[in-house]
C-alpha cells in the first residue's frame, strides 16, 4: 500500500471513530415523579414484577430481572407526576467532553452533574430537547450485584433470578413522548445524539404523526408522537419487554385482577411488529408491556415510511381502535 493510500485509510478510520464517539450508546434509564409513591411502588414491584435494588429517602431504584445496571427506573415521591430525566449512556468516556463542546457550539444550555451526586452514576450532563424533554448523558453507572441467595442466579448471564412475580418483564425497553412537531424533534435527536431513525407515519396532509428511533438494533428506544392537543411536549409512556405473546396475555390478566386500568390492547403494531397492552399505573403514568418487534442490523438502514392509507395498520394491524386518550393524554415534563 502506498503512503498516500495509508494516509487515506487512517483518515477514514479517524472520521469513523470521531462519528462514533459523538453518539449515545443506548437508553439507560428513566426517572419519574409519582404522586402516590407507595401505590406506584406496589405496582412496579408486585404487579409488574420489577426488582427493587434499594430505597433511599423519597426515591426507589428498580430494574427488570435481566437489566444489568443498578437501576433502569427511578421513582421519586412528589406532588406532581412527571418525567424528570431520560438517561442515555454515551459511547465512550471522552464522549461527554465532545458533547459539551457541541452543546456549547449550538448554544444549548446544559449543566454538569458531578459523579456521586446521583445514585450509582458517574459524571453526567443535563440538558433539554427542543420540546423540553429532560436528557441525561453519562458514561459510568454501577452494575447490579447481589449475594442474596433469593436473587442471585447461578447463570452468569443472568444478573438476578427470574422472579416469577407479577408480569416479570425481561428488560426495560423504551420511552415515548408526544410533541407538537414530530419531524423537527426526530431530526434533532438523530443529528445531535446519533440515534437512528427507523420508521415513521405520515397522514394524508403529509404531516408526521410518529417517528421511532433506536441506537441499538431493537425496534426503538425512543419514539415521538404528534400531540393531538398541540400544547407542547408530554410524556406518553415507558415500556417493558416480555419474551412471548402468552406472557402478554398473562400480563393482561394480572392487570385486570389487580384493578389496573387497561387503556388499549392486546393489539399488534404493524410498524414494529410488536404485540402490546397499555395500562395506567396508580400515579397516572402510562406503561406499555410488549413482546416481539423487528430487529435492524444494516448500518445503512433507511427509515421506513408508513404513508396515509396504511398508517392505521402501522398503529394496529388487527383492527382495534385506540381511545382518544392515547393521542392526547400524557404526564408532564420535569424541568
C-alpha positions in Angstrom: 0.0 0.0 0.0 1.3 3.4 -0.9 2.0 6.1 1.7 -0.9 8.2 0.2 -3.3 5.2 0.4 -2.3 4.6 4.1 -3.0 8.2 4.9 -6.4 8.0 3.3 -7.2 4.8 5.2 -6.1 6.3 8.5 -8.1 9.5 7.9 -11.2 7.5 7.0 -10.8 5.4 10.2 -10.4 8.6 12.3 -13.6 10.1 10.8 -15.5 6.9 11.6 -14.1 6.9 15.1 -15.0 10.6 15.6 -18.5 10.0 14.4 -18.9 7.0 16.7 -17.6 9.0 19.7 -20.2 11.7 19.1 -23.2 9.4 19.8 -25.0 7.8 22.6 -24.7 4.0 23.1 -28.1 3.0 24.4 -31.1 4.0 26.5 -30.2 3.6 30.2 -33.0 4.6 32.5 -35.9 6.9 33.1 -36.7 8.8 36.3 -40.3 9.7 37.1 -42.0 11.6 39.9 -45.1 9.9 41.3 -47.9 11.4 43.4 -48.8 8.1 45.0 -45.3 6.7 45.9 -46.4 3.6 47.9 -49.1 2.6 45.4 -46.8 3.1 42.4 -44.0 1.2 44.2 -46.5 -1.6 44.8 -47.5 -1.6 41.1 -43.9 -1.7 39.7 -42.7 -4.3 42.2 -45.7 -6.6 42.8 -47.8 -6.2 39.7 -45.1 -5.6 37.1 -42.6 -7.8 39.0 -39.6 -5.5 38.9 -36.8 -5.8 41.5 -36.2 -3.0 44.0 -32.4 -2.5 44.1 -32.8 -0.1 47.0 -35.0 2.6 48.5 -33.3 5.8 49.8 -35.4 8.6 51.2 -38.1 9.6 48.7 -36.6 7.5 45.9 -36.9 3.9 44.8 -34.5 2.3 42.3 -35.8 -0.6 40.3 -34.8 -2.9 37.4 -36.2 -5.8 35.4 -34.6 -9.2 36.1 -32.2 -9.1 33.2 -31.3 -5.4 33.4 -27.6 -5.5 34.2 -27.5 -1.9 35.6 -28.1 -0.9 39.2 -31.4 0.6 38.1 -33.4 1.4 34.9 -36.3 3.1 36.7 -36.3 5.7 39.5 -39.4 6.6 41.3 -39.5 9.9 43.3 -42.2 10.9 45.6 -43.7 14.3 44.6 -46.8 16.4 44.3 -46.9 16.1 40.5 -46.5 13.1 38.3 -43.9 13.9 35.6 -40.8 12.6 33.9 -37.7 14.1 35.5 -34.9 12.6 33.3 -34.2 10.2 30.5 -30.8 8.7 30.8 -28.6 7.7 27.9 -25.2 6.0 28.2 -22.7 7.5 25.8 -20.3 5.6 23.5 -17.0 6.3 25.4 -15.6 8.2 28.4 -14.4 11.1 26.3 -17.8 11.4 24.6 -19.1 13.6 27.4 -16.5 16.3 26.7 -17.3 16.1 22.9 -21.0 16.7 23.7 -20.0 19.6 26.0 -18.2 21.2 23.0 -21.1 20.5 20.7 -23.8 21.8 23.0 -21.7 25.0 23.6 -21.4 25.5 19.8 -25.2 25.1 19.4 -25.9 27.5 22.3 -27.9 24.8 24.1 -27.9 25.4 27.9 -26.5 22.5 29.9 -25.1 21.7 33.3 -22.6 19.1 34.6 -23.7 16.8 37.5 -20.7 15.5 39.5 -20.3 11.8 39.8 -21.7 10.5 43.1 -24.3 13.3 43.3 -26.8 10.8 41.9 -27.2 7.2 43.0 -24.9 4.8 41.1 -23.9 7.4 38.4 -20.7 9.0 37.4 -20.3 12.5 35.9 -23.3 13.4 33.7 -24.5 16.3 31.5 -28.1 17.5 31.8 -30.0 19.5 29.1 -33.3 19.5 27.3 -34.5 18.8 23.8 -36.4 21.4 21.6 -39.7 20.0 23.0 -38.5 20.2 26.6 -37.6 16.5 27.2 -35.1 16.3 30.1 -32.0 14.4 29.0 -29.1 13.0 30.9 -25.9 11.7 29.3 -23.5 9.6 31.3 -20.6 7.1 30.9 -20.2 5.4 34.3 -23.0 3.5 36.0 -22.8 0.8 38.7 -23.9 -2.7 37.7 -26.4 -4.7 39.8 -24.6 -7.1 42.1 -26.1 -9.2 44.8 -25.1 -12.0 47.2 -28.7 -12.6 48.3 -29.5 -16.3 47.5 -33.1 -15.3 46.8 -31.9 -13.0 44.0 -28.5 -14.3 42.8 -28.8 -16.5 39.7 -26.4 -19.5 39.1 -26.4 -18.5 35.5 -23.6 -16.0 34.7 -25.6 -14.2 32.0 -28.5 -13.5 34.5 -27.8 -10.7 36.9 -30.7 -12.0 39.0 -33.1 -14.8 39.0 -36.4 -14.8 37.1 -38.7 -13.6 39.9 -42.0 -15.3 38.8 -43.8 -12.4 40.5 -46.3 -10.3 38.6 -45.6 -9.7 34.9 -41.8 -10.2 35.3 -40.6 -8.5 32.2 -37.1 -9.4 30.9 -35.9 -5.8 30.4 -36.6 -2.1 30.2 -37.3 -1.3 26.6 -38.1 2.2 25.5 -39.8 5.6 26.2 -42.3 7.6 24.2 -43.1 11.3 24.1 -45.8 13.4 22.5 -44.6 16.6 20.8 -46.1 19.3 18.6 -43.6 18.8 15.7 -42.5 15.2 15.3 -40.2 15.7 12.3 -38.3 18.6 13.9 -37.9 16.7 17.2 -36.7 13.5 15.4 -34.2 15.3 13.3 -32.7 17.0 16.3 -32.2 13.7 18.2 -30.7 12.0 15.1 -28.4 14.8 14.2 -27.1 15.6 17.8 -27.2 12.3 19.5 -26.8 9.9 16.6 -29.9 7.9 17.3 -31.1 6.2 14.1 -34.5 7.0 12.6 -36.1 3.6 12.0 -39.7 4.2 10.7 -42.3 6.9 10.6 -46.0 7.5 9.8 -47.4 10.4 7.7 -51.0 11.5 7.3 -52.8 12.5 4.1 -51.7 16.1 4.6 -48.1 14.8 4.8 -47.8 15.7 8.4 -45.5 13.5 10.5 -47.7 11.6 13.0 -44.9 9.5 14.6 -41.2 8.6 14.4 -39.4 5.7 16.1 -35.7 5.7 16.8 -33.0 3.5 18.2 -29.3 3.5 18.6 -29.1 -0.3 19.1 -30.7 -2.8 16.8 -34.1 -3.1 18.6 -37.3 -1.6 17.1 -37.0 1.6 19.0 -35.6 3.1 22.2 -37.4 6.4 22.0 -40.4 7.5 20.0 -42.2 10.7 19.2 -45.9 11.0 18.5 -47.9 14.1 17.4 -49.6 15.7 20.3 -53.3 15.8 19.4 -53.8 18.9 21.6 -50.8 20.7 20.1 -49.9 22.1 23.5 -46.3 21.1 23.9 -44.3 18.1 24.9 -45.6 15.5 27.3 -44.6 12.0 28.5 -46.6 9.3 26.7 -45.2 6.1 28.2 -42.4 3.9 29.4 -42.2 0.3 28.2 -41.1 -3.2 29.3 -40.3 -6.2 27.2 -41.7 -9.8 27.5 -40.4 -12.9 25.8 -43.6 -14.2 24.2 -47.3 -13.5 23.4 -48.6 -15.9 26.0 -46.8 -13.8 28.7 -48.5 -10.7 27.3 -51.9 -12.3 27.7 -50.9 -13.4 31.2 -49.9 -9.7 31.9 -53.4 -8.5 30.8 -55.0 -11.0 33.2 -52.7 -9.8 36.0 -53.7 -6.2 35.4 -57.4 -6.9 35.4 -57.2 -9.0 38.6 -55.3 -6.1 40.4 -57.6 -3.4 39.3 -55.2 -1.7 36.9 -56.9 0.1 34.0 -56.0 -1.3 30.6 -56.2 1.6 28.2 -55.7 -0.3 24.9 -54.9 -3.9 23.8 -54.0 -6.6 23.4 -53.1 -5.5 19.9 -50.3 -5.5 17.4 -48.3 -2.6 16.0 -47.7 -3.0 12.3 -44.7 -0.7 12.3 -42.6 -2.7 14.8 -44.4 -6.0 14.6 -44.7 -6.0 18.4 -47.8 -7.1 20.4 -48.9 -4.8 23.2 -51.1 -3.6 26.0 -51.1 -0.1 27.6 -52.0 0.4 31.2 -52.0 3.2 33.7 -50.1 2.9 37.0 -51.5 4.5 40.2 -49.8 7.9 39.8 -51.1 8.3 36.2 -48.1 7.3 34.1 -48.9 5.2 31.1 -46.9 1.9 30.9 -46.6 -0.3 27.8 -46.0 -4.0 28.1 -44.9 -5.6 24.8 -43.3 -8.5 23.0 -41.8 -9.2 19.6 -40.7 -6.4 17.4 -38.3 -6.2 14.4 -34.5 -6.1 14.8 -32.4 -4.0 12.5 -28.8 -4.8 11.7 -28.0 -2.9 8.4 -25.6 0.1 9.1 -27.1 2.0 6.1 -30.7 1.5 7.3 -33.2 3.8 5.6 -36.3 4.9 7.6 -39.4 3.1 6.5 -42.3 5.3 5.6 -45.9 4.3 6.5 -48.0 6.7 4.3 -51.6 7.7 4.6 -53.8 4.7 3.8 -51.6 2.1 5.6 -50.7 4.2 8.6 -53.6 2.7 10.6 -52.2 -0.7 10.1 -48.9 0.6 11.4 -50.6 1.6 14.6 -52.7 -1.5 15.0 -52.8 -4.2 12.3 -55.6 -6.3 13.9 -58.2 -3.6 13.6 -58.8 -2.4 17.1 -59.0 1.4 17.6 -57.1 3.3 20.3 -59.1 5.5 22.6 -58.9 9.3 22.1 -56.8 9.5 25.3 -54.0 7.7 23.5 -53.5 10.7 21.3 -54.0 13.4 23.9 -53.1 12.2 27.4 -49.6 12.2 29.0 -47.8 13.3 32.1 -45.7 16.4 32.4 -42.1 17.0 31.5 -40.0 18.0 34.5 -37.5 20.9 34.4 
